[in-house]
Amino acid sequence: MDKQRKKDLASQYTQSFRRMGIYQIRNTDNGKILVCSAMDLDGARNRLLFTQQTNVNSMSALQQDWNRYGGACFVFEELDELKPEEEFADPEARKKYKGELEALLELWLEKLQPYEDRGYNRRAK
């Protein structure tokens, strides 16, 4: 594939819509959760699948339980999805969505309280 074709495909990808929202990674053994937001929900799911297959976890918040229980006991669950408008390719719109995701994440953190014994998130200082 030539350089221009690669460049065009990369540009199309960065301007394309990717499902965004809030998700949790839940330990099925002890019930603890890690609640996160993602501009690309499918990418976040794929990262967990990759870490399970390679048994290499880069999520320091749950590293100890990953080592103890193994990656197979962690599941990806979507909690909420943010529906974009048509102008998603616009860089200003991306900033807007990022802000909306942060606000949505705060609501889910408040609702689920995934801290200390209940989860892997850390409270903001």
DSSP file (Angstrom, degrees, kcal/mol; ACC not computed):
  #  RESIDUE AA STRUCTURE BP1 BP2  ACC     N-H-->O    O-->H-N    N-H-->O    O-->H-N    TCO  KAPPA ALPHA  PHI   PSI    X-CA   Y-CA   Z-CA
    1    1 A M              0   0    0      0, 0.0     2,-0.0     0, 0.0     0, 0.0   0.000 360.0 360.0 360.0 133.1    0.0    0.0    0.0
    2    2 A D     >  -     0   0    0      1,-0.1     4,-2.1     4,-0.0     5,-0.2  -0.280 360.0-109.0 -77.4 164.7    1.4    3.4   -1.0
    3    3 A K  H  > S+     0   0    0      1,-0.2     4,-2.5     2,-0.2     5,-0.2   0.874 116.2  52.7 -61.2 -41.2    2.0    6.2    1.5
    4    4 A Q  H  > S+     0   0    0      1,-0.2     4,-2.7     2,-0.2    -1,-0.2   0.908 108.7  50.3 -64.4 -41.1   -0.8    8.4    0.2
    5    5 A R  H  > S+     0   0    0      2,-0.2     4,-2.5     1,-0.2    -1,-0.2   0.916 111.5  48.4 -62.8 -43.2   -3.3    5.6    0.6
    6    6 A K  H  X S+     0   0    0     -4,-2.1     4,-2.5     2,-0.2    -2,-0.2   0.913 111.7  49.9 -61.3 -42.9   -2.2    5.0    4.1
    7    7 A K  H  X S+     0   0    0     -4,-2.5     4,-2.2     2,-0.2    -2,-0.2   0.910 111.1  48.9 -62.7 -43.3   -2.4    8.7    4.9
    8    8 A D  H  X S+     0   0    0     -4,-2.7     4,-2.4     2,-0.2    -2,-0.2   0.911 111.9  48.3 -63.2 -43.6   -5.9    8.8    3.4
    9    9 A L  H  X S+     0   0    0     -4,-2.5     4,-2.2     2,-0.2    -2,-0.2   0.902 111.2  50.4 -64.5 -41.1   -7.1    5.8    5.4
   10   10 A A  H  X S+     0   0    0     -4,-2.5     4,-2.3     2,-0.2    -1,-0.2   0.903 111.0  49.5 -63.6 -40.8   -5.6    7.2    8.6
   11   11 A S  H  X S+     0   0    0     -4,-2.2     4,-1.5     1,-0.2    -2,-0.2   0.907 110.3  50.1 -64.6 -43.1   -7.4   10.5    8.0
   12   12 A Q  H  X S+     0   0    0     -4,-2.4     4,-0.7     1,-0.2    -1,-0.2   0.900 110.7  50.7 -61.5 -40.8  -10.7    8.8    7.4
   13   13 A Y  H >< S+     0   0    0     -4,-2.2     3,-0.9     1,-0.2    -2,-0.2   0.929 108.8  49.4 -64.8 -45.8  -10.3    6.8   10.6
   14   14 A T  H 3< S+     0   0    0     -4,-2.3    -1,-0.2     1,-0.3    -2,-0.2   0.783 115.7  44.5 -67.0 -24.9   -9.6    9.9   12.8
   15   15 A Q  H 3< S+     0   0    0     -4,-1.5    -1,-0.3    -5,-0.2    -2,-0.2   0.494  95.5  98.3 -95.9  -3.8  -12.6   11.6   11.3
   16   16 A S  S << S-     0   0    0     -3,-0.9     2,-0.3    -4,-0.7    -3,-0.0  -0.470  82.0-100.4 -84.3 156.5  -15.0    8.7   11.6
   17   17 A F        -     0   0    0     -2,-0.1     2,-0.4    67,-0.0    -1,-0.1  -0.567  35.9-173.5 -75.5 132.8  -17.4    8.2   14.4
   18   18 A R        -     0   0    0     -2,-0.3     2,-0.0    21,-0.2     0, 0.0  -0.992  35.8-102.5-123.8 137.5  -16.5    5.7   17.1
   19   19 A R        -     0   0    0     -2,-0.4    22,-3.7    21,-0.1    23,-0.4  -0.338  45.2-169.5 -59.2 132.6  -18.9    4.8   19.8
   20   20 A M  E     +A   82   0A   0     62,-0.7    62,-2.9    20,-0.2     2,-0.3  -0.917  24.1  97.5-127.0 153.1  -18.1    6.6   23.0
   21   21 A G  E     -AB  81  38A   0     17,-2.2    17,-2.4    -2,-0.3     2,-0.4  -0.985  63.5 -46.4 168.5-158.0  -19.4    6.3   26.5
   22   22 A I  E     +AB  80  37A   0     58,-2.3    57,-2.9    -2,-0.3    58,-1.8  -0.876  48.4 170.3-112.6 139.1  -18.9    4.9   30.0
   23   23 A Y  E     -AB  78  36A   0     13,-2.6    13,-2.7    -2,-0.4     2,-0.4  -0.928  19.4-143.6-141.2 166.2  -17.9    1.3   30.8
   24   24 A Q  E     -AB  77  35A   0     53,-2.8    53,-2.7    -2,-0.3     2,-0.6  -0.980   8.5-145.3-130.5 148.9  -16.8   -0.8   33.7
   25   25 A I  E     -AB  76  34A   0      9,-2.3     9,-1.8    -2,-0.4     2,-0.4  -0.972  28.8-162.0-108.2 117.8  -14.4   -3.6   34.0
   26   26 A R  E     -AB  75  33A   0     49,-2.5    49,-2.4    -2,-0.6     2,-0.8  -0.867  18.9-137.6-111.2 132.9  -15.8   -6.0   36.6
   27   27 A N  E  >  -A   74   0A   0      5,-3.0     4,-2.4    -2,-0.4    47,-0.2  -0.783  14.3-159.8 -82.6 112.7  -14.0   -8.7   38.5
   28   28 A T  T  4 S+     0   0    0     45,-3.6    -1,-0.1    -2,-0.8    46,-0.1   0.650  85.7  55.8 -72.5 -13.8  -16.4  -11.6   38.5
   29   29 A D  T  4 S+     0   0    0     44,-0.4    -1,-0.2     3,-0.1    45,-0.1   0.915 126.9  11.6 -83.8 -46.6  -14.7  -13.2   41.4
   30   30 A N  T  4 S-     0   0    0      2,-0.1    -2,-0.2    88,-0.0    -1,-0.1   0.480  95.0-122.7-114.1  -3.0  -14.9  -10.4   44.0
   31   31 A G     <  +     0   0    0     -4,-2.4    -3,-0.1     1,-0.2     2,-0.1   0.420  58.4 146.0  81.2  -1.9  -17.3   -7.9   42.3
   32   32 A K        -     0   0    0     -5,-0.1    -5,-3.0    87,-0.1     2,-0.3  -0.384  30.7-157.3 -70.1 149.1  -15.0   -5.0   42.3
   33   33 A I  E     -Bc  26 119A   0     85,-1.3    87,-2.8    -7,-0.2    88,-0.6  -0.913  20.6-150.8-129.9 154.2  -15.2   -2.6   39.4
   34   34 A L  E     -B   25   0A   0     -9,-1.8    -9,-2.3    -2,-0.3     2,-0.5  -0.993  21.0-156.9-119.1 119.0  -13.2    0.0   37.5
   35   35 A V  E     +B   24   0A   0     -2,-0.5     2,-0.3   -11,-0.2   -11,-0.2  -0.859  23.3 159.8-103.1 128.5  -15.4    2.7   35.9
   36   36 A C  E     -B   23   0A   0    -13,-2.7   -13,-2.6    -2,-0.5     2,-0.3  -0.883  32.4-129.2-140.1 166.6  -13.9    4.6   32.9
   37   37 A S  E     -B   22   0A   0     -2,-0.3     2,-0.3   -15,-0.2   -15,-0.2  -0.848  22.2-169.0-114.8 158.6  -14.9    6.7   30.0
   38   38 A A  E     -B   21   0A   0    -17,-2.4   -17,-2.2    -2,-0.3     3,-0.3  -0.983  30.9-153.0-150.0 136.1  -13.8    6.2   26.4
   39   39 A M  S    S+     0   0    0     -2,-0.3     2,-0.3     1,-0.3   -21,-0.2   0.579 106.0  38.3 -75.4 -10.8  -13.9    8.1   23.2
   40   40 A D     >  -     0   0    0    -19,-0.1     4,-2.1     1,-0.1    -1,-0.3  -0.772  67.0-179.6-142.8  91.3  -13.8    4.7   21.5
   41   41 A L  H  > S+     0   0    0    -22,-3.7     4,-2.4    -3,-0.3     5,-0.2   0.888  86.1  51.8 -60.9 -41.1  -15.8    2.0   23.4
   42   42 A D  H  > S+     0   0    0    -23,-0.4     4,-2.4     1,-0.2    -1,-0.2   0.890 109.1  51.0 -65.4 -37.3  -14.9   -0.7   21.0
   43   43 A G  H  > S+     0   0    0      2,-0.2     4,-2.1     1,-0.2    -1,-0.2   0.888 109.0  51.1 -64.2 -39.6  -11.3    0.1   21.3
   44   44 A A  H  X S+     0   0    0     -4,-2.1     4,-1.7     2,-0.2    -2,-0.2   0.913 110.6  48.7 -64.2 -42.5  -11.5   -0.1   25.1
   45   45 A R  H  X S+     0   0    0     -4,-2.4     4,-2.3     1,-0.2    -2,-0.2   0.922 110.4  51.5 -62.0 -43.9  -13.2   -3.5   24.8
   46   46 A N  H  X S+     0   0    0     -4,-2.4     4,-2.7     1,-0.2    -1,-0.2   0.867 105.1  56.2 -62.8 -36.8  -10.4   -4.7   22.5
   47   47 A R  H  X S+     0   0    0     -4,-2.1     4,-2.4     2,-0.2    -1,-0.2   0.920 108.5  47.2 -61.4 -42.8   -7.7   -3.5   24.9
   48   48 A L  H  X S+     0   0    0     -4,-1.7     4,-2.2     2,-0.2    -2,-0.2   0.934 111.9  50.1 -64.8 -44.1   -9.2   -5.7   27.7
   49   49 A L  H  X S+     0   0    0     -4,-2.3     4,-2.1     1,-0.2    -2,-0.2   0.905 111.1  49.9 -59.7 -41.1   -9.5   -8.7   25.3
   50   50 A F  H  X S+     0   0    0     -4,-2.7     4,-2.4     1,-0.2     5,-0.3   0.921 110.0  49.4 -63.9 -43.8   -5.9   -8.2   24.3
   51   51 A T  H  X>S+     0   0    0     -4,-2.4     4,-1.5     1,-0.2     5,-0.7   0.856 110.6  51.3 -66.1 -32.7   -4.7   -8.0   27.9
   52   52 A Q  H  <5S+     0   0    0     -4,-2.2    -1,-0.2     2,-0.2    -2,-0.2   0.902 112.3  46.0 -68.2 -39.6   -6.6  -11.2   28.7
   53   53 A Q  H  <5S+     0   0    0     -4,-2.1    -2,-0.2     1,-0.2    -1,-0.2   0.869 123.3  33.5 -70.7 -37.0   -5.0  -13.0   25.7
   54   54 A T  H  <5S-     0   0    0     -4,-2.4    -1,-0.2    -5,-0.2    -2,-0.2   0.585  97.0-135.7 -94.7 -11.2   -1.5  -11.9   26.5
   55   55 A N  T  <5 +     0   0    0     -4,-1.5     2,-0.6    -5,-0.3    -3,-0.2   0.819  64.3 128.8  55.0  34.1   -1.9  -11.8   30.3
   56   56 A V      < -     0   0    0     -5,-0.7     2,-0.5    -6,-0.2    -1,-0.2  -0.950  41.5-166.6-118.5 107.7   -0.1   -8.4   30.3
   57   57 A N        +     0   0    0     -2,-0.6    -9,-0.0     1,-0.1    10,-0.0  -0.831  19.5 179.9-101.8 127.4   -2.2   -5.9   32.2
   58   58 A S        +     0   0    0     -2,-0.5     2,-1.2     1,-0.1    -1,-0.1   0.321  57.1 101.8-103.6   6.5   -1.4   -2.2   32.0
   59   59 A M    >   -     0   0    0      1,-0.2     3,-1.5     3,-0.1     4,-0.4  -0.735  51.2-173.3 -93.2  92.2   -4.2   -1.1   34.4
   60   60 A S  G >  S+     0   0    0     -2,-1.2     3,-0.9     1,-0.3     4,-0.4   0.781  75.5  69.7 -59.5 -28.7   -2.3   -0.5   37.6
   61   61 A A  G 3  S+     0   0    0      1,-0.2    -1,-0.3     2,-0.1     3,-0.1   0.834 114.2  25.5 -60.6 -32.0   -5.4    0.0   39.6
   62   62 A L  G <> S+     0   0    0     -3,-1.5     4,-2.3     1,-0.1    -1,-0.2   0.230  87.9 112.4-116.4  15.1   -6.4   -3.6   39.3
   63   63 A Q  H <> S+     0   0    0     -3,-0.9     4,-2.5    -4,-0.4     5,-0.2   0.880  75.8  53.1 -55.8 -44.7   -2.9   -5.2   38.8
   64   64 A Q  H  > S+     0   0    0     -4,-0.4     4,-1.9     1,-0.2    -1,-0.2   0.924 113.5  41.9 -62.0 -45.7   -2.9   -7.0   42.2
   65   65 A D  H  >>S+     0   0    0      2,-0.2     4,-3.3     1,-0.2     5,-0.6   0.836 110.8  57.8 -71.2 -31.0   -6.3   -8.7   41.6
   66   66 A W  H  X5S+     0   0    0     -4,-2.3     4,-1.9     1,-0.2    -2,-0.2   0.932 109.9  44.4 -60.7 -44.9   -5.3   -9.5   38.0
   67   67 A N  H  <5S+     0   0    0     -4,-2.5    -2,-0.2    -5,-0.2    -1,-0.2   0.874 118.4  44.5 -66.0 -37.5   -2.3  -11.3   39.3
   68   68 A R  H  <5S+     0   0    0     -4,-1.9    -2,-0.2    -5,-0.2    -3,-0.2   0.932 129.7  19.9 -74.1 -47.9   -4.3  -13.1   42.0
   69   69 A Y  H  <5S-     0   0    0     -4,-3.3    -3,-0.2    -5,-0.1    -2,-0.2   0.680 105.0-121.2-100.0 -20.6   -7.4  -14.1   40.0
   70   70 A G    ><< -     0   0    0     -4,-1.9     3,-1.3    -5,-0.6    -3,-0.1   0.049  29.5 -81.9  90.5 154.6   -6.2  -14.0   36.4
   71   71 A G  G >  S+     0   0    0      1,-0.3     3,-1.8   -19,-0.2    -1,-0.1   0.726 116.1  74.7 -65.6 -24.0   -7.4  -11.9   33.5
   72   72 A A  G 3  S+     0   0    0      1,-0.3    -1,-0.3   -20,-0.1    -2,-0.1   0.721  87.8  61.3 -65.7 -20.3  -10.2  -14.3   32.6
   73   73 A C  G <  S+     0   0    0     -3,-1.3   -45,-3.6    -7,-0.1     2,-0.5   0.397  86.7  89.9 -89.3   6.2  -12.3  -13.1   35.6
   74   74 A F  E <   -A   27   0A   0     -3,-1.8     2,-0.3   -47,-0.2   -47,-0.2  -0.893  58.3-171.5-104.2 129.9  -12.5   -9.5   34.3
   75   75 A V  E     -A   26   0A   0    -49,-2.4   -49,-2.5    -2,-0.5     2,-0.5  -0.899  20.1-130.0-122.0 149.8  -15.4   -8.6   32.0
   76   76 A F  E     +A   25   0A   0     -2,-0.3     2,-0.4   -51,-0.2   -51,-0.2  -0.842  27.8 179.5 -97.5 128.0  -16.1   -5.5   30.0
   77   77 A E  E     -A   24   0A   0    -53,-2.7   -53,-2.8    -2,-0.5     2,-0.3  -0.985  22.9-136.5-135.2 124.8  -19.6   -4.0   30.5
   78   78 A E  E     +A   23   0A   0     -2,-0.4   -55,-0.3   -55,-0.2     3,-0.1  -0.610  21.5 177.2 -77.4 134.4  -21.0   -0.8   28.8
   79   79 A L  E     -     0   0A   0    -57,-2.9     2,-0.3     1,-0.4   -56,-0.2   0.754  63.6  -1.8-104.8 -36.1  -22.9    1.4   31.2
   80   80 A D  E     -A   22   0A   0    -58,-1.8   -58,-2.3     2,-0.0     2,-0.4  -0.991  57.2-147.7-158.3 147.3  -23.8    4.4   29.0
   81   81 A E  E     -A   21   0A   0     -2,-0.3     2,-0.6   -60,-0.2   -60,-0.3  -0.975  11.5-142.5-124.4 137.9  -23.3    5.6   25.4
   82   82 A L  E     -A   20   0A   0    -62,-2.9   -62,-0.7    -2,-0.4    19,-0.0  -0.876  17.8-143.1 -98.4 120.2  -23.0    9.2   24.3
   83   83 A K        -     0   0    0     -2,-0.6     2,-0.1   -64,-0.1   -64,-0.0  -0.730  17.8-144.3 -87.5 122.0  -24.7    9.8   20.9
   84   84 A P        -     0   0    0      0, 0.0     2,-0.1     0, 0.0    -1,-0.0  -0.371   6.1-126.6 -82.7 162.8  -22.8   12.2   18.7
   85   85 A E    >   -     0   0    0     -2,-0.1     3,-0.8     8,-0.1     8,-0.0  -0.382  41.6 -88.1 -92.6-178.5  -24.2   14.8   16.3
   86   86 A E  G >  S+     0   0    0      1,-0.2     3,-0.5    -2,-0.1     2,-0.2   0.784 116.9  69.0 -64.2 -30.1  -23.1   15.0   12.7
   87   87 A E  G >   +     0   0    0      1,-0.2     3,-1.9     2,-0.1     6,-0.3   0.088  57.7 126.4 -83.4  27.8  -20.1   17.3   13.2
   88   88 A F  G <   +     0   0    0     -3,-0.8    -1,-0.2     1,-0.3     6,-0.1   0.801  66.5  61.3 -55.5 -32.1  -18.1   14.6   15.0
   89   89 A A  G <  S+     0   0    0     -3,-0.5    -1,-0.3   -74,-0.1    -2,-0.1   0.717  81.7  99.4 -70.0 -19.2  -15.1   15.1   12.6
   90   90 A D  S X> S-     0   0    0     -3,-1.9     4,-1.8     1,-0.1     3,-0.6  -0.534  74.8-139.3 -69.8 125.8  -14.8   18.8   13.7
   91   91 A P  H 3> S+     0   0    0      0, 0.0     4,-1.6     0, 0.0    -1,-0.1   0.832 103.1  55.1 -56.9 -34.0  -12.0   19.1   16.3
   92   92 A E  H 3> S+     0   0    0      1,-0.2     4,-1.8     2,-0.2     5,-0.1   0.873 105.5  52.5 -66.9 -36.0  -14.1   21.6   18.4
   93   93 A A  H <> S+     0   0    0     -3,-0.6     4,-2.6    -6,-0.3    -1,-0.2   0.884 104.3  56.3 -66.3 -37.7  -16.9   19.0   18.5
   94   94 A R  H  X S+     0   0    0     -4,-1.8     4,-2.4     1,-0.2    -1,-0.2   0.909 106.1  50.4 -60.0 -41.8  -14.4   16.4   19.8
   95   95 A K  H  X S+     0   0    0     -4,-1.6     4,-2.2     2,-0.2    -1,-0.2   0.909 109.6  51.5 -61.5 -41.6  -13.5   18.7   22.7
   96   96 A K  H  X S+     0   0    0     -4,-1.8     4,-2.3     1,-0.2    -2,-0.2   0.931 111.0  46.9 -60.9 -46.1  -17.2   19.1   23.5
   97   97 A Y  H  X S+     0   0    0     -4,-2.6     4,-2.7     1,-0.2    -1,-0.2   0.877 108.6  55.1 -66.0 -36.7  -17.8   15.4   23.5
   98   98 A K  H  X S+     0   0    0     -4,-2.4     4,-2.1     2,-0.2    -1,-0.2   0.921 109.4  47.5 -61.6 -42.7  -14.7   14.9   25.7
   99   99 A G  H  X S+     0   0    0     -4,-2.2     4,-2.0     2,-0.2    -2,-0.2   0.896 111.6  50.2 -63.3 -41.6  -16.2   17.4   28.2
  100  100 A E  H  X S+     0   0    0     -4,-2.3     4,-2.5     1,-0.2    -2,-0.2   0.890 109.4  51.7 -65.0 -39.1  -19.6   15.6   28.1
  101  101 A L  H  X S+     0   0    0     -4,-2.7     4,-2.8     2,-0.2    -2,-0.2   0.909 107.8  51.9 -63.3 -41.7  -17.9   12.3   28.7
  102  102 A E  H  X S+     0   0    0     -4,-2.1     4,-2.1     2,-0.2    -2,-0.2   0.913 111.6  46.7 -61.1 -42.7  -16.1   13.6   31.7
  103  103 A A  H  X S+     0   0    0     -4,-2.0     4,-1.7     2,-0.2    -2,-0.2   0.906 112.8  49.4 -65.6 -41.5  -19.4   14.9   33.2
  104  104 A L  H  X S+     0   0    0     -4,-2.5     4,-2.0     1,-0.2    -2,-0.2   0.889 109.1  52.8 -64.4 -40.0  -21.1   11.6   32.4
  105  105 A L  H  X S+     0   0    0     -4,-2.8     4,-2.7     1,-0.2     5,-0.2   0.915 105.8  54.0 -61.7 -43.0  -18.2    9.7   34.1
  106  106 A E  H  X S+     0   0    0     -4,-2.1     4,-2.2     1,-0.2    -1,-0.2   0.891 107.3  51.4 -59.0 -39.7  -18.6   11.8   37.2
  107  107 A L  H  X S+     0   0    0     -4,-1.7     4,-2.2     2,-0.2    -1,-0.2   0.919 111.9  46.0 -62.6 -44.0  -22.3   10.9   37.4
  108  108 A W  H  X S+     0   0    0     -4,-2.0     4,-2.9     2,-0.2     5,-0.4   0.877 111.3  51.9 -68.2 -37.4  -21.5    7.2   37.1
  109  109 A L  H  X S+     0   0    0     -4,-2.7     4,-2.3     1,-0.2    -1,-0.2   0.909 111.3  47.8 -64.1 -40.4  -18.7    7.4   39.7
  110  110 A E  H  < S+     0   0    0     -4,-2.2    -2,-0.2    -5,-0.2    -1,-0.2   0.903 115.6  45.3 -65.1 -40.7  -21.1    9.1   42.1
  111  111 A K  H  < S+     0   0    0     -4,-2.2    -2,-0.2    -5,-0.2    -1,-0.2   0.927 124.2  30.4 -69.5 -46.0  -23.8    6.5   41.5
  112  112 A L  H  < S-     0   0    0     -4,-2.9    -2,-0.2    -5,-0.1    -3,-0.2   0.728  83.1-153.2 -91.0 -23.4  -21.6    3.4   41.7
  113  113 A Q     <  -     0   0    0     -4,-2.3     2,-2.0    -5,-0.4     5,-0.2   0.944  14.4-173.1  49.2  59.0  -18.9    4.6   44.2
  114  114 A P        +     0   0    0      0, 0.0     7,-1.6     0, 0.0     2,-0.3  -0.300  38.0 121.9 -82.6  57.0  -16.2    2.2   42.9
  115  115 A Y  B >   -d  121   0B   0     -2,-2.0     3,-2.6     5,-0.2     4,-0.3  -0.777  66.9 -18.3-120.1 160.9  -13.7    3.0   45.6
  116  116 A E  G >  S+     0   0    0      5,-0.5     3,-0.7     1,-0.3     5,-0.0  -0.208 135.0   4.1  48.0-117.5  -11.8    1.1   48.3
  117  117 A D  G 3  S+     0   0    0      1,-0.2    -1,-0.3   -85,-0.1     3,-0.1   0.666 135.1  53.6 -71.7 -16.2  -13.5   -2.3   48.8
  118  118 A R  G <  S-     0   0    0     -3,-2.6   -85,-1.3    -5,-0.2     2,-0.3   0.645 118.0 -17.1 -94.1 -16.4  -16.1   -1.7   46.0
  119  119 A G  B <   -c   33   0A   0     -3,-0.7   -85,-0.2    -4,-0.3    -1,-0.1  -0.957  57.8 -98.5-170.6-173.7  -13.7   -0.9   43.2
  120  120 A Y  S    S+     0   0    0    -87,-2.8   -86,-0.2    -2,-0.3    -5,-0.2   0.469  77.4 107.4-105.3  -7.1  -10.4    0.1   41.7
  121  121 A N  B     -d  115   0B   0     -7,-1.6    -5,-0.5   -88,-0.6     2,-0.4  -0.372  61.1-136.7 -72.0 154.0  -11.1    3.8   41.1
  122  122 A R        -     0   0    0     -7,-0.1     2,-0.1    -2,-0.1    -2,-0.1  -0.902  22.7-109.6-110.6 142.0   -9.3    6.4   43.2
  123  123 A R        -     0   0    0     -2,-0.4     2,-0.1     1,-0.1    -8,-0.0  -0.417  35.5-110.0 -67.7 141.4  -11.1    9.4   44.6
  124  124 A A              0   0    0      1,-0.1    -1,-0.1    -2,-0.1     0, 0.0  -0.465 360.0 360.0 -68.9 143.0  -10.2   12.7   43.1
  125  125 A K              0   0    0     -2,-0.1    -1,-0.1    -3,-0.1    -2,-0.1   0.460 360.0 360.0 -92.3 360.0   -8.2   14.9   45.5
